[in-house]
Amino acid sequence: MSQEPNTPPLDLIRWTFTCDPERRAAIEEYLTDLGLDVLVYDDCKFLATWDEPGRELDEVISEVWVLNGVPFEVTQEEFHRLSLDLLHHVEDEGAQDAA
């Protein structure tokens, strides 16, 4: 995974994918052991989130494919914390007039 020079590190990723239902338990255990939060629904559809991923993402996906027996499509969403200092509060105009 290459990053642009000024791109902040990943704070969170979210993967969605569908696996072989017979191999769901092994994949779920593997991802949970890595520290991902895993939700499985319909017996084989995954929603997995990883806060501050600590490994190469392509490597982890390849290992999940091995557990599944065949590759499958993974949708990956990446989230970056840009800054916590950008929160601005708007003051009530009525309170300003009273002051």
N, C-alpha and C positions, 0 to 999 in steps of 0.2 A: 504494500500500500504506500504509494508515494504521495507526499503532501507538497503543496505550494509553499514557498519560503515563509509567507506571512499567515498561513492557515493555522489557526489554533488547534491543539490536539483534540481528538475526539473525546467528548464527555459521555456520550451514550450512543449506542447503536440499537436498532430494532430490526429483527429479521422475521419475515413471515415465509412459511413454506409448508408443503405437504409431503409427507414421507410414506413409506410402506407401513401400513398399520401393524404388521407383525414385528417391525423393528422399532416401533415407537418408544418402547420402554428403554431400550439401550441408548437411543439418541437423547431422550429426556434426561436420563441419568448422567450421560456424558456432559451435556450442556450445564446441568445443575452443578456438577462437580467443578466446572470451570468458573462458576459464580454467576451464571446468567439466571435471570428470572424467567421461568418457562411456564407458559399457559398452553395446554393442549385441549383442543375441542374437536368434536366429531371424530374422535379416536386417532386422528393422524394429521390434523392441521395445527401448526405451531405458530405461536407468537412469542418470540424470545427477545428479551432486552438485556443489554449488558452495559452496566455503568462503569465508565472508565476502562474499556477493554485493555487487557494487558498482554495480549498475544497478537500475532499476525492473523488478521481476519480470514484471508484466503486459505491459510493453513488449517484453521478450525473448520471452515466450510468443507475443505477436502476430506478432513477426518470424519465429518458427519456423513459425507457421501459414501465413504468406505463402510461405515456402520450400516448405511441404508442398502448397500449393494450396488446401487446405480446413482449417478448424478441426478439432481432435480433442480428446478428453478428456485432461487432464493431472492426475495426482494429485500434489499438492505437500505435502511434509512439511517442517516448520520446526523447527529446533533452536536453542535459546538456551543460552549458557553462563551459568548462574545464579551460580555462585561456585566458585572453586577451593579455598576455605578450608573446605569442609564435609566434608573427608575426615578421619575419626576412626579411630584404630587401637585395637583392643581388645587389651589385654595379657593374656598367658597367666596364669591364676590360679596355676598351679604356680610360675611365675617370681616372682610377688609373694610367695607364701608362703616361698620360699627366701630372699628378701631380708631 
